[in-house]
């Protein structure tokens, strides 16, 4: 399947949302029409995630007040049109920078980058749900496939045909694994289509320098596009699946899930700004009049969190996922490395033992043994000593028994 065919597939799957002509970059909720609730109304759900009310934001010098953004949501069809023109003008499914490392941390080996991504995925997962269970093995590999385009320019064609493997796993391996973990085919199809959309939108953002200027300084438009490139919608659906609460295909596209996926990205941006590492990103969400754009971004975050104050249990539980960026950014090595001048922290021996079961040693190149011994942190130990075993496509439904928190 070509990149253009993948694009047409997700257009048919997602269709339009409230903006005509926005497929596949659809949204059901219209951010700009969300009405603020009273600041004196107790949410009743503060025990789920961080309760950071709009009224309290000025207490923090890294935050401040809020302001509703101008509505740029209806500019999405122009973005879709631009992408489709690019596809027509670039029919080949190769780019000279495909598989280039884009982490910005002086990484030189794609497999090493993947190991760091797996470290980051498990760190996110703990903050989202609190446990690393063997029965969530393939859900965590899914999040790794969603994270790797941040740090490697991943060709959609290489992802689709299995040429690209994440630590030895193809996307087909992961899809089959999700089914074995008990997800129904329609739910697996939904998270797969979310992943396709992410792979494509991230790729277009990297290879087409004319795309980002269409989004820059337009809070709602930029927010919606970057949420697709982050695929927090698919990740949120998987978080619910760990609690046997994944809604049906129609349900997973409801307002609560969309609001949570937006808030997850914005909580991360707010925390990165507090650490001083948001400014200067190639696709920075508040580039331009940063003071005003940050006020608008905080307004959107507050509205989305209010959407999750409904009395449905799913919405309550999504609040932890939605607000997680406020506590994982200050703690995770991924972001502290940026504070440290984009210098990688060596992977420790204890980290290596947690990461080891996620490597399919039968399908990775022999060089991975040397590369992942593990950034010098456990020099002298081989893969067997680390507990890295040759996993196969025939993993049982619960994943490798050696996965431990």
Order of alpha helices (4+ residues) and beta strands (2+ residues): alpha-alpha-alpha-alpha-alpha-alpha-alpha-alpha-alpha-alpha-alpha-alpha-alpha-alpha-alpha-alpha-alpha
